[in-house]
Amino acid sequence: MNKILFKHIDNTGLVLFRAVFGLLIATEAFGAIATGWVRRHLVEPDFTFNFIGFDFLQVLLGPGMYAYFVLMGIFGVMVMLGYKYRFAMPAYALLWSAVYLMQKTGYNNHYYLMMLLCWIMAFLPANRWFSLDAKFTPEIKSPSMPQWCLLVLILQVWIVYTYASVAKWYPDWLDGTIAALFMKGKSDYWLIGPFLQLEWVQFCITYIGILFDLFIVPLLLWKRTRMIGFAISVFFHLFNSVVFQIGIFPYMSIAFALFFFSSETLQKRFLPQKKLYTAGEIIVPKYKKLLITVFSIYFLFQIGLPVRHWFFKDDVLWTEEGHRLSWRMMLRSKSGNATVWVEDKNTGKRTRYNYQALLVHKQKNSFKAKPDLIWQLAQHIRKVEAEKGNDVAVFMDIRVKVNGGKYHPFIDPNVDLASEKWYPFKHHDWILPSPEDYHKKSANK
């Protein structure tokens, strides 16, 4: 165990990744302001659909979020330069974690992955070379790192890709339905739009997606296939960047290759002045037990959380219970329509409620197919009405369609959602059972 975890290896890959990662997270922060993401998700809304239990983060909403993201961007630049790294990296991780937990409307799996990587990087000695810290404080300078630093990064990436592949093993992905639905919205793209509508192209997208996620890490790990895997990775992620426009995620994924190439190769190409470490010393730290315990618990959660939906009643594709934090990326197309009713508990009078007045555009579209957001909206309506002196029950008549199928009733309209409790690891009976073949295009068959 000591030889596997605490043998020292060259740290060229880690310090290069730190520089690239810092650039990307700084770009994420400043880009969120420039593209209007901060305005749409954290300034304009009166409230956000935060992760349940993190309601206290609502106090941060408003124009102050611009300064918040500027500060994050500055921390990202500090990480890139390796300046005050031991402060800047945890600071960015903390601020980004709050952003992630603050809202679910603009949800993207790379936000979750970025949060995990930020915290992992906060543990790693990524500033020991090629950094301002090493320049200004020569005593911390080192050309090596313990091997566990590399192993935790590779394992995290491997978990993400493996679960992303396995999640695609279901009928609507395998028969090309999902690719067809996603590509339909890309038909107006310059030059490639018509190409993406071809059936054989959509077939390739379907199965390359499964195979890439399943085999890319083994391809990169094996020296004989590493360059092939890297070339495939670059093409795959650049294609995703152009077609799906998912921010920094494709470029962060390309940068993962730095974990797999030999230090000799990286040093010759990028840091020719750096000393190549080859001593292979085994240095066991005093905090060995704590380190092993922390990462063992962490990876048990990383392996366990993505399979928790199997312990819920009904299909996760319908209920969404267990969907988040599970690397279920771009797996379904889901939409809904909603009618909300409030009933005065004192008079029994029931009236249709204008819930749209409480929401901004993105929130109106996203909440209808997600039970946790539906429940949160009911709680918010009850709170808003209570501030007016009204004690109300909240009922919702919601219908959803999945992957281009028919609309089906989704929520029990006779349940007062405002009086229900939320259980993170238990099925909610007010979610109606999934109809047979609800995610098939039965209307066209």
Steps between C-alpha positions, in 0.01 A plus 500: 500500500780743587668430166176557308394817678813667633767426244611835358468564127568797277239777536517655150147385407348640819660845480406532133143397576487757780589775255242386243236437766554846649456658157179305443340577835589868462340490155191336651464777756560798271311332216193452720482878534573574135242255363224615735492172694541678834229753410250235389554254783616697803403867457160515329317222693329591827591152622682200358441128510796430725602153611254412774643586840710789372233768512731728699697563179204703371637802689781525242267558205497833323746743335766408755547174308692691233768588756481143630586360155774758443657385825476139382665596174787662689546184706501300176781716361692451825462123463623518141809696607551289809487810719382454859369168372425353842256786555373562149403143412290427814349850472388438142374153597290648781354780288425269207339242732266772625412593141435136417277448804328836452302412190397201288333675208825538308611148590786342309703194596826681443409739783494203736823356359668838529400521866647156570823578315536832681489326837734222387746755365484686832655189661779462244849657499442649156706815567835334566631582151413732210339744744554838660483331839803287411681807368434719804532219756776270373479267802169357377640428155498133408509304171301210649172405660362186670337263255161523671463850351491351152287200599214702651474717189498202263248313715267801512511539122451125450191498721346789306554345158393149603171609652437731205529200267292258708220755537460500122415129490125543469260471204451864403873555480580173327236543228623852417196686637710728724753588231218582258327724757816692586616537140159627391570820690833543320361505146566873456871472586722646231652236273452199731126540574369290208781248555385442859151405375627197307390172656841335470664799671255473789570125518874576527439761770292246695753221510818705501365668812465164677833360382699817561385534861562132569844462343672840499671456837634150418621632163689782670641273770657256253812642340439332163159660455564830683553719193198345327291561811623858526418572133152354547455701819593828332261439209217378724517792743548767233196358319301525824622855553386611154170311493380519860680816620557372853757750619838393635414133549640372167829684552529383859444146373776537241729626777442173689748344255776665705437233765577221256801605294843422642686773684787462254271589210337793682830636627663496157205670332390753761760543777841422352674693781337291771697233678354154427450308824592129485611412856177321592530559876230363728413764757215408735345813660381520859144564378491172303197355683299823473579531129397142423184535709391826334549378144352156575178660625502746211529231233241279668259790455613556142437135417180473704309817415462427126327166570263619772211536256477119483378509860214738421158390386433542126730612218743789554426614144145574614537598867840677478568364850871419514573678172732772624859428605488185289672595172178445306608741227275608212281191538150627444279770361224593741235773500174568675203727555365606836193643666535612862214538745498647850229430755433729793501274805259725686233538232565195281496722192725371223637733230739465212838645590723712276826324589673651197513837674745347749740357242735616229497343153746213559330403826158485335622242251716286725292439812211311337682170449704492821325395823744673734447831321125444499506441875718807556264720299211379715693593815583839354138570408390413853766736638400785267134461590579475872673839478167634369318347795359203306526139615478293182533149366673462163391252233660444162366335188812421296540292186833407346631337186831317481717456192238617256222275632148592609407722793413306816381610847807540720394637839200400710273809475323410826808527722580824683868525405555789739431265792723218376850436628800439276692175541834489313528120514136396486240484222220759510158348443357824357706426188258294294616155378664495159263398219592205280735603218481862615836581344425343163370689201179300521308770318704429189481121516 
